[in-house]
Structures are given as C-alpha cells and as structure tokens.
Amino acid sequence: MSQTYRKAGVDIDAGEEVVRRIKSTVRATFTKNVLTDIGAFGAFYRASFPRMKEPVLVSSVDGVGTKLKVAFAMKRYDTVGQDLVNHCVNDIGVCGAVPLYFLDYFATGKLAPSVAVQVIGGFAKACRENGCSIIGGETAEMPGLYANGEFDLAGTIVGVVEKKKIIDGKKIANGDVLIGLPSTGLHTNGYSLARHVLLKKFSLKKRIPELQTTLGDALLTVHRSYLRPITALTSNGLVKGMSHITGGGIVGNTMRVIPKGLRLDIAWDMWDRPPLFSLIQAAGKVPEPDMRRTFNLGIGLIVIVSPEKCSVSCALLRSIGEIPMIIGEVT
C-alpha cells in the first residue's frame, strides 16, 4: 500500500486552509512599517523611528502554559491567543518599550483549521488593541507528539524604547512606594496548581456563586494588557521601576528590578484578594507562602515611584480608569 504525508498524519491542505482563512484577520493588524504579506519566508519590518535619537529594540518570548488545558476542556479557543500577546506586551512594557510586532508558533498533533483560526483571531484582536502587528508565524502539525485535540502556543514580541527612557530600576531607592494595579484573575500562571486542587472538587462548567460565573470561564478570563497605564506613567516621567507579576509572584518578580542591598516590605492586607484565589487556597489547603510565590493574588502590575510622585501617579492612573493600590515600599 502506498503511503503519503497525509496518511502519516500531516495534512498540508489543512495548513493552507488556515492561512487562507486568517489572511484578512492578520492583515488588519499591519502598519505602514510591515513590508511583507503573510506567507513569505521571512517577515520584514521597516526599522524607522524618526522621533527617537537612540532607539533600542526590546524582545520577549513566552507561552500560555497549562491554562491551555482549561481551554481544551472547555473547547473555547478565542481567549488564549489574547493571553499570549498581552503577556508578551506586558513583559516589554515594564522595560518602557512599546510593541511593534508579534510572531506566533502554533503546534498540534492534527491541525483543525477551525481551532487554529480562533486562536490566531485572538492574537489579532490583542495585537490591534495593543497597536502592534502580526508579521509572521508558524503552524506545525506533528502527529504523535500531542494528544488529540491539544496544541501548544509560543509567541515572540519586539518593541522599541528610547535608550535614555529605558526603565531598569537602577534609580530605585529606600522609601520608594509600590503601587499595584489589579489583575483579571490568574493571568497565565499557577494553572498547574489551580487545576490540581480545583478540578478535584468542581466541574469547569459549575457556576460558583462567589465567582459569579462558571469555574471554567473564571479560569479563562483574559490576561489583561497594562500598556495603557504603563504608557501614561512613563510618558510623564513618573516611574522608577515596574514588574509584571507572573510565575514567582509579587516578591519574586519585583525583586528582579530592585537594586542590591534593598528589599521589599509588602503590606499583604492592603487589598482584597479576588475570590478565585481564596477558593484555590481553601480547596487545596495551600500554604500561604505557596500562594504568594505561585500566584499574582490580584495584583498584575507593580509600579515603583518616589514618595513625592506617588499622589500624582495614583491620580493619573485613576483618571484613565485604573484602581491603583499602595501595597508597600522599598526598604
């Protein structure tokens, strides 16, 4: 019997169908600096920054982690692409950079065009909201490597910042104030622990009164972008340092920008934890140190400012609809 690539599990036609269906969606994210269409071997982006004297490119790469397992179980694929873009935007945003373009990697055992289109549609939605372009990507079909109906995602983002405006935390000093901005849930971290304890007791489709929604919908809440508040603060020269709270929690991530010899004094009772975190802790009897090291606990971004600029920073954040909370200081 003759063998073909399709019989071996790889359907080239399905891949071409995905490209055909996403072209218009992806093109809608293009700016005048995008010089190639979908399908070229390399993606071309014009590196022209006339308003900058010393432009510095800032890049980051990340994934969505086991939050994907919730998406598979819920058969809902429109949010995880947004999660990935926003996560990457935040990672370069805390360095002071604005995003330019994004590239994605979608890998699966058997390509389902309808699923891929939803995921990539999420990429495009978030890119439009963050003002960046999808200029390339890769869809890989690898039979035998992934379970049926499952896939993995990775994304790379590139942004730019004026060299003298890089936010690196070097000027952080004793007495500086930590301002926290709310998260929209777990974002994209801690899902292995959350799933381990919650799914033993609750169905994803079960409506949880304290969450005011189903568990599955709560867990799939989109990882928010902080680009707008970051830009508002940095454009006014208010920020000394910022941290995007991902794996490692509030302390682990924020210490990455704290100069040697200083530490953090976090007032853990200064904000109300969203009910989802309390549900996880109660369901799994998770020790408090593990909660603090694993989850954002309701704070997705921390901004570090001098005491003199704390009031104006909070006022500016409130003026654009944010809810700033003073959650500690540098000592």
ZADO-1210 file (C-alpha; in nm, 4 decimals, padded with zeros to 6 digits):
<atoms>
<atom x="00.0000" y="00.0000" z="00.0000" code="MET" pos="1"/>
<atom x="00.1382" y="00.3404" z="-00.0963" code="SER" pos="2"/>
<atom x="00.1981" y="00.5917" z="00.1809" code="GLN" pos="3"/>
<atom x="00.1510" y="00.9693" z="00.1748" code="THR" pos="4"/>
<atom x="00.2267" y="01.2580" z="00.4072" code="TYR" pos="5"/>
<atom x="-00.1458" y="01.2799" z="00.4853" code="ARG" pos="6"/>
<atom x="-00.1600" y="00.9115" z="00.5801" code="LYS" pos="7"/>
<atom x="00.1360" y="00.9746" z="00.8082" code="ALA" pos="8"/>
<atom x="-00.0720" y="01.2388" z="00.9846" code="GLY" pos="9"/>
<atom x="00.0276" y="01.5668" z="00.8232" code="VAL" pos="10"/>
<atom x="-00.2352" y="01.7448" z="00.6140" code="ASP" pos="11"/>
<atom x="-00.0745" y="02.0196" z="00.4044" code="ILE" pos="12"/>
<atom x="-00.4136" y="02.1186" z="00.2691" code="ASP" pos="13"/>
<atom x="-00.5357" y="02.1912" z="00.6214" code="ALA" pos="14"/>
<atom x="-00.2395" y="02.4203" z="00.6786" code="GLY" pos="15"/>
<atom x="-00.3085" y="02.6065" z="00.3567" code="GLU" pos="16"/>
<atom x="-00.6733" y="02.6386" z="00.4583" code="GLU" pos="17"/>
<atom x="-00.5702" y="02.8022" z="00.7861" code="VAL" pos="18"/>
<atom x="-00.3518" y="03.0533" z="00.6024" code="VAL" pos="19"/>
<atom x="-00.6337" y="03.1327" z="00.3607" code="ARG" pos="20"/>
<atom x="-00.8811" y="03.1913" z="00.6432" code="ARG" pos="21"/>
<atom x="-00.6564" y="03.4078" z="00.8603" code="ILE" pos="22"/>
<atom x="-00.5057" y="03.6346" z="00.5949" code="LYS" pos="23"/>
<atom x="-00.7594" y="03.9137" z="00.6203" code="SER" pos="24"/>
<atom x="-00.7608" y="03.8986" z="01.0013" code="THR" pos="25"/>
<atom x="-00.3834" y="03.9202" z="01.0226" code="VAL" pos="26"/>
<atom x="-00.3554" y="04.1902" z="00.7554" code="ARG" pos="27"/>
<atom x="-00.5876" y="04.4061" z="00.9657" code="ALA" pos="28"/>
<atom x="-00.3034" y="04.4364" z="01.2221" code="THR" pos="29"/>
<atom x="-00.0492" y="04.5648" z="00.9665" code="PHE" pos="30"/>
<atom x="00.1004" y="04.9105" z="00.9942" code="THR" pos="31"/>
<atom x="00.2876" y="05.1007" z="00.7222" code="LYS" pos="32"/>
<atom x="00.6130" y="04.9523" z="00.8553" code="ASN" pos="33"/>
<atom x="00.5128" y="04.5952" z="00.7643" code="VAL" pos="34"/>
<atom x="00.6731" y="04.5263" z="00.4262" code="LEU" pos="35"/>
<atom x="00.5760" y="04.1628" z="00.3579" code="THR" pos="36"/>
<atom x="00.2479" y="03.9768" z="00.3301" code="ASP" pos="37"/>
<atom x="00.1584" y="03.6501" z="00.5020" code="ILE" pos="38"/>
<atom x="00.3478" y="03.3535" z="00.3593" code="GLY" pos="39"/>
<atom x="00.6945" y="03.4971" z="00.2965" code="ALA" pos="40"/>
<atom x="00.9957" y="03.3038" z="00.4254" code="PHE" pos="41"/>
<atom x="01.0905" y="03.5975" z="00.6433" code="GLY" pos="42"/>
<atom x="00.8888" y="03.8844" z="00.7855" code="ALA" pos="43"/>
<atom x="01.0106" y="04.2340" z="00.7002" code="PHE" pos="44"/>
<atom x="00.9526" y="04.5318" z="00.9278" code="TYR" pos="45"/>
<atom x="01.0910" y="04.8764" z="00.8478" code="ARG" pos="46"/>
<atom x="01.3072" y="04.9887" z="01.1410" code="ALA" pos="47"/>
<atom x="01.2359" y="05.3575" z="01.1076" code="SER" pos="48"/>
<atom x="01.1993" y="05.5576" z="01.4287" code="PHE" pos="49"/>
<atom x="01.2386" y="05.9238" z="01.3265" code="PRO" pos="50"/>
<atom x="01.1255" y="06.0560" z="01.6648" code="ARG" pos="51"/>
<atom x="01.3950" y="05.8639" z="01.8518" code="MET" pos="52"/>
<atom x="01.7625" y="05.9524" z="01.8859" code="LYS" pos="53"/>
<atom x="01.8792" y="05.6133" z="02.0147" code="GLU" pos="54"/>
<atom x="01.6081" y="05.3507" z="01.9590" code="PRO" pos="55"/>
<atom x="01.6641" y="05.0237" z="02.1428" code="VAL" pos="56"/>
<atom x="01.4787" y="04.7088" z="02.0407" code="LEU" pos="57"/>
<atom x="01.3299" y="04.5070" z="02.3271" code="VAL" pos="58"/>
<atom x="01.2125" y="04.1489" z="02.2755" code="SER" pos="59"/>
<atom x="01.0489" y="03.8730" z="02.4755" code="SER" pos="60"/>
<atom x="00.9174" y="03.5208" z="02.4173" code="VAL" pos="61"/>
<atom x="00.6596" y="03.3289" z="02.6188" code="ASP" pos="62"/>
<atom x="00.3813" y="03.0711" z="02.6196" code="GLY" pos="63"/>
<atom x="00.0416" y="03.0219" z="02.7819" code="VAL" pos="64"/>
<atom x="00.1281" y="02.7187" z="02.9941" code="GLY" pos="65"/>
<atom x="-00.1285" y="02.4765" z="03.1299" code="THR" pos="66"/>
<atom x="-00.4063" y="02.7328" z="03.1009" code="LYS" pos="67"/>
<atom x="-00.4380" y="02.5642" z="02.7621" code="LEU" pos="68"/>
<atom x="-00.5696" y="02.2517" z="02.9374" code="LYS" pos="69"/>
<atom x="-00.8689" y="02.4536" z="03.0561" code="VAL" pos="70"/>
<atom x="-00.9279" y="02.5827" z="02.7027" code="ALA" pos="71"/>
<atom x="-00.9174" y="02.2254" z="02.5675" code="PHE" pos="72"/>
<atom x="-01.1679" y="02.1049" z="02.8277" code="ALA" pos="73"/>
<atom x="-01.3998" y="02.3995" z="02.7629" code="MET" pos="74"/>
<atom x="-01.3499" y="02.3770" z="02.3832" code="LYS" pos="75"/>
<atom x="-01.3003" y="02.7522" z="02.3878" code="ARG" pos="76"/>
<atom x="-01.0074" y="02.8839" z="02.1900" code="TYR" pos="77"/>
<atom x="-01.0694" y="03.2563" z="02.1415" code="ASP" pos="78"/>
<atom x="-00.9006" y="03.3778" z="02.4618" code="THR" pos="79"/>
<atom x="-00.5628" y="03.2022" z="02.4810" code="VAL" pos="80"/>
<atom x="-00.4225" y="03.3929" z="02.1841" code="GLY" pos="81"/>
<atom x="-00.5094" y="03.7190" z="02.3593" code="GLN" pos="82"/>
<atom x="-00.3436" y="03.5896" z="02.6757" code="ASP" pos="83"/>
<atom x="-00.0180" y="03.5291" z="02.4938" code="LEU" pos="84"/>
<atom x="00.0011" y="03.8656" z="02.3189" code="VAL" pos="85"/>
<atom x="-00.0895" y="04.0618" z="02.6317" code="ASN" pos="86"/>
<atom x="00.1605" y="03.8672" z="02.8427" code="HIS" pos="87"/>
<atom x="00.4379" y="03.9487" z="02.5964" code="CYS" pos="88"/>
<atom x="00.3318" y="04.3140" z="02.5693" code="VAL" pos="89"/>
<atom x="00.3471" y="04.3495" z="02.9481" code="ASN" pos="90"/>
<atom x="00.6909" y="04.1908" z="02.9678" code="ASP" pos="91"/>
<atom x="00.8469" y="04.4509" z="02.7389" code="ILE" pos="92"/>
<atom x="00.6177" y="04.7256" z="02.8644" code="GLY" pos="93"/>
<atom x="00.7701" y="04.7187" z="03.2127" code="VAL" pos="94"/>
<atom x="01.1034" y="04.7996" z="03.0447" code="CYS" pos="95"/>
<atom x="00.9470" y="05.1115" z="02.8953" code="GLY" pos="96"/>
<atom x="00.9026" y="04.9683" z="02.5449" code="ALA" pos="97"/>
<atom x="00.6027" y="04.9961" z="02.3142" code="VAL" pos="98"/>
<atom x="00.5256" y="04.6882" z="02.0998" code="PRO" pos="99"/>
<atom x="00.5997" y="04.6857" z="01.7277" code="LEU" pos="100"/>
<atom x="00.5322" y="04.3343" z="01.6053" code="TYR" pos="101"/>
<atom x="00.4466" y="03.9823" z="01.7184" code="PHE" pos="102"/>
<atom x="00.5249" y="03.6370" z="01.5782" code="LEU" pos="103"/>
<atom x="00.3438" y="03.3209" z="01.6833" code="ASP" pos="104"/>
<atom x="00.4088" y="02.9477" z="01.6919" code="TYR" pos="105"/>
<atom x="00.1105" y="02.7090" z="01.6907" code="PHE" pos="106"/>
<atom x="00.1940" y="02.3375" z="01.7214" code="ALA" pos="107"/>
<atom x="-00.0513" y="02.0477" z="01.7254" code="THR" pos="108"/>
<atom x="-00.0818" y="01.6783" z="01.6502" code="GLY" pos="109"/>
<atom x="-00.3642" y="01.7095" z="01.3973" code="LYS" pos="110"/>
<atom x="-00.4463" y="02.0519" z="01.2626" code="LEU" pos="111"/>
<atom x="-00.8092" y="02.1599" z="01.2988" code="ALA" pos="112"/>
<atom x="-00.8445" y="02.4762" z="01.0889" code="PRO" pos="113"/>
<atom x="-01.1463" y="02.5997" z="01.2862" code="SER" pos="114"/>
<atom x="-00.9479" y="02.5836" z="01.6120" code="VAL" pos="115"/>
<atom x="-00.6368" y="02.7465" z="01.4675" code="ALA" pos="116"/>
<atom x="-00.8445" y="03.0295" z="01.3211" code="VAL" pos="117"/>
<atom x="-00.9968" y="03.1043" z="01.6640" code="GLN" pos="118"/>
<atom x="-00.6568" y="03.1081" z="01.8323" code="VAL" pos="119"/>
<atom x="-00.4988" y="03.3293" z="01.5666" code="ILE" pos="120"/>
<atom x="-00.8056" y="03.5520" z="01.5779" code="GLY" pos="121"/>
<atom x="-00.7227" y="03.6051" z="01.9459" code="GLY" pos="122"/>
<atom x="-00.3676" y="03.7027" z="01.8502" code="PHE" pos="123"/>
<atom x="-00.5033" y="03.9553" z="01.6017" code="ALA" pos="124"/>
<atom x="-00.7577" y="04.1033" z="01.8439" code="LYS" pos="125"/>
<atom x="-00.4949" y="04.1653" z="02.1108" code="ALA" pos="126"/>
<atom x="-00.2432" y="04.2986" z="01.8597" code="CYS" pos="127"/>
<atom x="-00.4953" y="04.5524" z="01.7333" code="ARG" pos="128"/>
<atom x="-00.5758" y="04.6570" z="02.0906" code="GLU" pos="129"/>
<atom x="-00.2048" y="04.6999" z="02.1687" code="ASN" pos="130"/>
<atom x="-00.1210" y="04.8765" z="01.8446" code="GLY" pos="131"/>
<atom x="00.1197" y="04.6127" z="01.7118" code="CYS" pos="132"/>
<atom x="00.1268" y="04.3898" z="01.4040" code="SER" pos="133"/>
<atom x="00.1368" y="04.0148" z="01.3487" code="ILE" pos="134"/>
<atom x="00.4032" y="03.9886" z="01.0807" code="ILE" pos="135"/>
<atom x="00.4677" y="03.6152" z="01.0769" code="GLY" pos="136"/>
<atom x="00.4117" y="03.2805" z="01.2385" code="GLY" pos="137"/>
<atom x="00.4439" y="02.9056" z="01.2128" code="GLU" pos="138"/>
<atom x="00.1774" y="02.6372" z="01.2215" code="THR" pos="139"/>
<atom x="00.3320" y="02.2955" z="01.2866" code="ALA" pos="140"/>
<atom x="00.1475" y="01.9644" z="01.2592" code="GLU" pos="141"/>
<atom x="00.3328" y="01.6884" z="01.4471" code="MET" pos="142"/>
<atom x="00.1342" y="01.3644" z="01.4810" code="PRO" pos="143"/>
<atom x="00.2175" y="01.1597" z="01.7875" code="GLY" pos="144"/>
<atom x="00.3656" y="01.4492" z="01.9816" code="LEU" pos="145"/>
<atom x="00.0408" y="01.5968" z="02.1150" code="TYR" pos="146"/>
<atom x="-00.2773" y="01.4363" z="02.2473" code="ALA" pos="147"/>
<atom x="-00.5860" y="01.4547" z="02.0253" code="ASN" pos="148"/>
<atom x="-00.7428" y="01.7980" z="02.0333" code="GLY" pos="149"/>
<atom x="-00.4462" y="01.9599" z="02.2068" code="GLU" pos="150"/>
<atom x="-00.1875" y="02.2133" z="02.0934" code="PHE" pos="151"/>
<atom x="00.0834" y="02.4421" z="02.2279" code="ASP" pos="152"/>
<atom x="00.1484" y="02.8098" z="02.1714" code="LEU" pos="153"/>
<atom x="00.4508" y="03.0348" z="02.1877" code="ALA" pos="154"/>
<atom x="00.4926" y="03.3953" z="02.0893" code="GLY" pos="155"/>
<atom x="00.7718" y="03.6442" z="02.0354" code="THR" pos="156"/>
<atom x="00.7271" y="04.0181" z="02.0578" code="ILE" pos="157"/>
<atom x="00.9578" y="04.3011" z="01.9575" code="VAL" pos="158"/>
<atom x="00.9183" y="04.6575" z="02.0783" code="GLY" pos="159"/>
<atom x="01.1211" y="04.9761" z="02.0947" code="VAL" pos="160"/>
<atom x="01.2243" y="05.2288" z="02.3572" code="VAL" pos="161"/>
<atom x="01.4398" y="05.5399" z="02.3553" code="GLU" pos="162"/>
<atom x="01.7652" y="05.4428" z="02.5262" code="LYS" pos="163"/>
<atom x="01.7511" y="05.7205" z="02.7845" code="LYS" pos="164"/>
<atom x="01.3928" y="05.6192" z="02.8705" code="LYS" pos="165"/>
<atom x="01.4648" y="05.2534" z="02.9485" code="ILE" pos="166"/>
<atom x="01.3045" y="05.1544" z="03.2794" code="ILE" pos="167"/>
<atom x="01.5536" y="04.9287" z="03.4592" code="ASP" pos="168"/>
<atom x="01.5079" y="05.0040" z="03.8299" code="GLY" pos="169"/>
<atom x="01.8603" y="05.1365" z="03.8818" code="LYS" pos="170"/>
<atom x="01.7315" y="05.4563" z="04.0442" code="LYS" pos="171"/>
<atom x="01.5057" y="05.2784" z="04.2927" code="ILE" pos="172"/>
<atom x="01.5884" y="05.3865" z="04.6486" code="ALA" pos="173"/>
<atom x="01.4911" y="05.3301" z="05.0097" code="ASN" pos="174"/>
<atom x="01.1417" y="05.4670" z="05.0766" code="GLY" pos="175"/>
<atom x="01.0102" y="05.4340" z="04.7215" code="ASP" pos="176"/>
<atom x="00.6447" y="05.3327" z="04.7015" code="VAL" pos="177"/>
<atom x="00.4899" y="05.0232" z="04.5406" code="LEU" pos="178"/>
<atom x="00.1660" y="05.0892" z="04.3522" code="ILE" pos="179"/>
<atom x="-00.0266" y="04.7800" z="04.2477" code="GLY" pos="180"/>
<atom x="-00.2763" y="04.7527" z="03.9631" code="LEU" pos="181"/>
<atom x="-00.5447" y="04.4803" z="03.9657" code="PRO" pos="182"/>
<atom x="-00.5134" y="04.1593" z="03.7683" code="SER" pos="183"/>
<atom x="-00.8024" y="03.9951" z="03.5870" code="THR" pos="184"/>
<atom x="-00.7527" y="03.6609" z="03.7577" code="GLY" pos="185"/>
<atom x="-00.4687" y="03.4100" z="03.7377" code="LEU" pos="186"/>
<atom x="-00.3494" y="03.5611" z="03.4086" code="HIS" pos="187"/>
<atom x="-00.1237" y="03.2840" z="03.2687" code="THR" pos="188"/>
<atom x="00.0497" y="03.1491" z="03.5791" code="ASN" pos="189"/>
<atom x="-00.0239" y="02.8969" z="03.8509" code="GLY" pos="190"/>
<atom x="-00.2635" y="02.6837" z="03.6469" code="TYR" pos="191"/>
<atom x="-00.0949" y="02.3544" z="03.7296" code="SER" pos="192"/>
<atom x="-00.1642" y="02.4101" z="04.0991" code="LEU" pos="193"/>
<atom x="-00.5086" y="02.5640" z="04.0405" code="ALA" pos="194"/>
<atom x="-00.6229" y="02.2747" z="03.8222" code="ARG" pos="195"/>
<atom x="-00.4747" y="02.0200" z="04.0623" code="HIS" pos="196"/>
<atom x="-00.6808" y="02.1421" z="04.3567" code="VAL" pos="197"/>
<atom x="-00.9955" y="02.2813" z="04.1941" code="LEU" pos="198"/>
<atom x="-01.0804" y="02.0079" z="03.9460" code="LEU" pos="199"/>
<atom x="-01.0882" y="01.7503" z="04.2244" code="LYS" pos="200"/>
<atom x="-01.3846" y="01.9336" z="04.3730" code="LYS" pos="201"/>
<atom x="-01.5547" y="02.1313" z="04.0977" code="PHE" pos="202"/>
<atom x="-01.6595" y="02.0902" z="03.7380" code="SER" pos="203"/>
<atom x="-01.5386" y="02.3571" z="03.4970" code="LEU" pos="204"/>
<atom x="-01.8999" y="02.4119" z="03.3975" code="LYS" pos="205"/>
<atom x="-02.0184" y="02.4541" z="03.7556" code="LYS" pos="206"/>
<atom x="-02.1322" y="02.8040" z="03.8442" code="ARG" pos="207"/>
<atom x="-01.9534" y="02.9179" z="04.1596" code="ILE" pos="208"/>
<atom x="-02.1596" y="03.1811" z="04.3479" code="PRO" pos="209"/>
<atom x="-01.8597" y="03.3712" z="04.4843" code="GLU" pos="210"/>
<atom x="-01.7084" y="03.3889" z="04.1353" code="LEU" pos="211"/>
<atom x="-02.0399" y="03.4970" z="03.9787" code="GLN" pos="212"/>
<atom x="-01.9629" y="03.2756" z="03.6811" code="THR" pos="213"/>
<atom x="-01.8600" y="02.9203" z="03.5990" code="THR" pos="214"/>
<atom x="-01.5219" y="02.7968" z="03.7128" code="LEU" pos="215"/>
<atom x="-01.4134" y="02.7448" z="03.3529" code="GLY" pos="216"/>
<atom x="-01.4996" y="03.0990" z="03.2499" code="ASP" pos="217"/>
<atom x="-01.3232" y="03.2385" z="03.5561" code="ALA" pos="218"/>
<atom x="-01.0082" y="03.0427" z="03.4723" code="LEU" pos="219"/>
<atom x="-01.0184" y="03.1544" z="03.1084" code="LEU" pos="220"/>
<atom x="-01.0506" y="03.5251" z="03.1874" code="THR" pos="221"/>
<atom x="-00.8086" y="03.7035" z="02.9559" code="VAL" pos="222"/>
<atom x="-00.4684" y="03.8074" z="03.0893" code="HIS" pos="223"/>
<atom x="-00.5010" y="04.1841" z="03.0654" code="ARG" pos="224"/>
<atom x="-00.2651" y="04.4271" z="02.8957" code="SER" pos="225"/>
<atom x="-00.1149" y="04.7054" z="03.1070" code="TYR" pos="226"/>
<atom x="00.0192" y="04.9015" z="02.8104" code="LEU" pos="227"/>
<atom x="-00.2179" y="05.1965" z="02.8567" code="ARG" pos="228"/>
<atom x="-00.1348" y="05.2707" z="03.2237" code="PRO" pos="229"/>
<atom x="00.2345" y="05.1991" z="03.1623" code="ILE" pos="230"/>
<atom x="00.2431" y="05.4471" z="02.8738" code="THR" pos="231"/>
<atom x="00.0574" y="05.7109" z="03.0745" code="ALA" pos="232"/>
<atom x="00.3093" y="05.6876" z="03.3581" code="LEU" pos="233"/>
<atom x="00.6280" y="05.6616" z="03.1541" code="THR" pos="234"/>
<atom x="00.5343" y="05.9462" z="02.9202" code="SER" pos="235"/>
<atom x="00.5140" y="06.1690" z="03.2274" code="ASN" pos="236"/>
<atom x="00.8448" y="06.0511" z="03.3730" code="GLY" pos="237"/>
<atom x="00.6871" y="05.9147" z="03.6907" code="LEU" pos="238"/>
<atom x="00.8270" y="05.5626" z="03.7058" code="VAL" pos="239"/>
<atom x="01.1487" y="05.4251" z="03.8561" code="LYS" pos="240"/>
<atom x="01.0725" y="05.0577" z="03.8008" code="GLY" pos="241"/>
<atom x="00.7923" y="04.8174" z="03.7128" code="MET" pos="242"/>
<atom x="00.7254" y="04.4464" z="03.7451" code="SER" pos="243"/>
<atom x="00.4830" y="04.2234" z="03.5593" code="HIS" pos="244"/>
<atom x="00.3597" y="03.9680" z="03.8138" code="ILE" pos="245"/>
<atom x="00.3922" y="03.6231" z="03.6585" code="THR" pos="246"/>
<atom x="00.5443" y="03.2977" z="03.7880" code="GLY" pos="247"/>
<atom x="00.7261" y="03.3721" z="04.1122" code="GLY" pos="248"/>
<atom x="00.4597" y="03.6030" z="04.2488" code="GLY" pos="249"/>
<atom x="00.4793" y="03.9607" z="04.3689" code="ILE" pos="250"/>
<atom x="00.8093" y="03.9383" z="04.5534" code="VAL" pos="251"/>
<atom x="00.9903" y="03.7107" z="04.3082" code="GLY" pos="252"/>
<atom x="00.9126" y="03.9295" z="04.0077" code="ASN" pos="253"/>
<atom x="00.9551" y="04.2675" z="04.1700" code="THR" pos="254"/>
<atom x="01.2944" y="04.1795" z="04.3200" code="MET" pos="255"/>
<atom x="01.4194" y="04.1420" z="03.9610" code="ARG" pos="256"/>
<atom x="01.4269" y="04.5234" z="03.9341" code="VAL" pos="257"/>
<atom x="01.5315" y="04.6077" z="04.2915" code="ILE" pos="258"/>
<atom x="01.8982" y="04.7154" z="04.3317" code="PRO" pos="259"/>
<atom x="02.1254" y="04.5053" z="04.5506" code="LYS" pos="260"/>
<atom x="02.1055" y="04.5913" z="04.9180" code="GLY" pos="261"/>
<atom x="01.7347" y="04.6800" z="04.9126" code="LEU" pos="262"/>
<atom x="01.4292" y="04.4670" z="04.9852" code="ARG" pos="263"/>
<atom x="01.0519" y="04.4846" z="04.9679" code="LEU" pos="264"/>
<atom x="00.8099" y="04.5480" z="05.2507" code="ASP" pos="265"/>
<atom x="00.4742" y="04.4241" z="05.1175" code="ILE" pos="266"/>
<atom x="00.1538" y="04.5092" z="05.3059" code="ALA" pos="267"/>
<atom x="-00.0338" y="04.1921" z="05.2120" code="TRP" pos="268"/>
<atom x="-00.3576" y="04.3074" z="05.3770" code="ASP" pos="269"/>
<atom x="-00.3824" y="04.6333" z="05.1786" code="MET" pos="270"/>
<atom x="-00.6010" y="04.4845" z="04.9071" code="TRP" pos="271"/>
<atom x="-00.8836" y="04.2337" z="04.8879" code="ASP" pos="272"/>
<atom x="-00.7870" y="03.9119" z="04.7140" code="ARG" pos="273"/>
<atom x="-01.0253" y="03.8124" z="04.4366" code="PRO" pos="274"/>
<atom x="-01.2443" y="03.5156" z="04.5385" code="PRO" pos="275"/>
<atom x="-01.0756" y="03.2786" z="04.2922" code="LEU" pos="276"/>
<atom x="-00.7527" y="03.2833" z="04.4923" code="PHE" pos="277"/>
<atom x="-00.9368" y="03.2192" z="04.8184" code="SER" pos="278"/>
<atom x="-01.1194" y="02.9289" z="04.6515" code="LEU" pos="279"/>
<atom x="-00.7897" y="02.7739" z="04.5404" code="ILE" pos="280"/>
<atom x="-00.6315" y="02.8128" z="04.8833" code="GLN" pos="281"/>
<atom x="-00.9314" y="02.6647" z="05.0658" code="ALA" pos="282"/>
<atom x="-00.9845" y="02.3779" z="04.8206" code="ALA" pos="283"/>
<atom x="-00.6229" y="02.2640" z="04.8354" code="GLY" pos="284"/>
<atom x="-00.5271" y="02.3830" z="05.1826" code="LYS" pos="285"/>
<atom x="-00.2445" y="02.5617" z="05.0035" code="VAL" pos="286"/>
<atom x="00.0058" y="02.7177" z="05.2468" code="PRO" pos="287"/>
<atom x="00.0255" y="03.0962" z="05.2352" code="GLU" pos="288"/>
<atom x="00.3941" y="03.1003" z="05.1243" code="PRO" pos="289"/>
<atom x="00.2995" y="02.8833" z="04.8246" code="ASP" pos="290"/>
<atom x="00.0102" y="03.1134" z="04.7366" code="MET" pos="291"/>
<atom x="00.2385" y="03.4165" z="04.7427" code="ARG" pos="292"/>
<atom x="00.5085" y="03.2508" z="04.5350" code="ARG" pos="293"/>
<atom x="00.2739" y="03.0943" z="04.2769" code="THR" pos="294"/>
<atom x="00.0010" y="03.3491" z="04.2071" code="PHE" pos="295"/>
<atom x="-00.0374" y="03.7227" z="04.1463" code="ASN" pos="296"/>
<atom x="-00.3085" y="03.7282" z="04.4181" code="LEU" pos="297"/>
<atom x="-00.4973" y="04.0046" z="04.2414" code="GLY" pos="298"/>
<atom x="-00.2040" y="04.2351" z="04.1583" code="ILE" pos="299"/>
<atom x="-00.0850" y="04.2019" z="03.7995" code="GLY" pos="300"/>
<atom x="00.1482" y="04.5004" z="03.7723" code="LEU" pos="301"/>
<atom x="00.3591" y="04.6869" z="04.0249" code="ILE" pos="302"/>
<atom x="00.4845" y="05.0385" z="03.9619" code="VAL" pos="303"/>
<atom x="00.7626" y="05.1806" z="04.1780" code="ILE" pos="304"/>
<atom x="00.7684" y="05.5586" z="04.2263" code="VAL" pos="305"/>
<atom x="00.9294" y="05.8062" z="04.4625" code="SER" pos="306"/>
<atom x="00.7147" y="05.9165" z="04.7601" code="PRO" pos="307"/>
<atom x="00.6942" y="06.2649" z="04.6078" code="GLU" pos="308"/>
<atom x="00.5377" y="06.1302" z="04.2886" code="LYS" pos="309"/>
<atom x="00.3010" y="05.8790" z="04.4477" code="CYS" pos="310"/>
<atom x="-00.0047" y="06.1051" z="04.4680" code="SER" pos="311"/>
<atom x="00.0230" y="06.2368" z="04.1122" code="VAL" pos="312"/>
<atom x="00.0854" y="05.8850" z="03.9811" code="SER" pos="313"/>
<atom x="-00.2246" y="05.7483" z="04.1530" code="CYS" pos="314"/>
<atom x="-00.4326" y="06.0441" z="04.0337" code="ALA" pos="315"/>
<atom x="-00.3172" y="05.9889" z="03.6759" code="LEU" pos="316"/>
<atom x="-00.3994" y="05.6178" z="03.6957" code="LEU" pos="317"/>
<atom x="-00.7454" y="05.6881" z="03.8344" code="ARG" pos="318"/>
<atom x="-00.8084" y="05.9402" z="03.5553" code="SER" pos="319"/>
<atom x="-00.7739" y="05.6609" z="03.2966" code="ILE" pos="320"/>
<atom x="-00.9976" y="05.4193" z="03.4852" code="GLY" pos="321"/>
<atom x="-00.7386" y="05.2255" z="03.6837" code="GLU" pos="322"/>
<atom x="-00.7661" y="05.1319" z="04.0522" code="ILE" pos="323"/>
<atom x="-00.4197" y="05.1953" z="04.1987" code="PRO" pos="324"/>
<atom x="-00.3410" y="05.0496" z="04.5400" code="MET" pos="325"/>
<atom x="-00.0409" y="05.1355" z="04.7559" code="ILE" pos="326"/>
<atom x="00.0790" y="04.7924" z="04.8638" code="ILE" pos="327"/>
<atom x="00.4188" y="04.8521" z="05.0201" code="GLY" pos="328"/>
<atom x="00.7568" y="05.0178" z="04.9925" code="GLU" pos="329"/>
<atom x="01.1217" y="04.9592" z="04.9221" code="VAL" pos="330"/>
<atom x="01.3401" y="04.9404" z="05.2347" code="THR" pos="331"/>
</atoms>
